[in-house]
Amino acid sequence: MQYSEIIYLLTESIGEDNIGNNVSSLTSSKKCYAKTQSVRTNEYYNAVEAGLTPSMEFVIKKLNYNGEHHIKWNEEVYEVIRVVEPKNKFDIVLVCSKKIGIYDKERPYSYI
């Protein structure tokens, strides 16, 4: 498999809305190339036992990752629930769950 998919690593920032409530918003941080793969069965069942629902794994170069907790791929936002370092010391695997929430059109990547 090649690094053929383009993903965006998103950073989270906390701001205020019009009435002073803290609101979390995601801003596009960095574009990088990734390999996508399905979540392995063992990984899936272990995550479900912990109350998580992994839906996709992304393999990226370790140099591109700086601890971001969200990814945008195919116009959908995913939350990183686990980071795995495989035997290949140049790659890193991000196990992700699809982010579901109310989308605010005025603030892209912002979920209420």
Summary of the structure (lengths in Angstrom):
residues: 112
radius of gyration: 14.9
end to end distance: 36.5
largest distance: 49.2
contacts: 300
relative contact order: 0.24
helix: 11%
strand: 52%
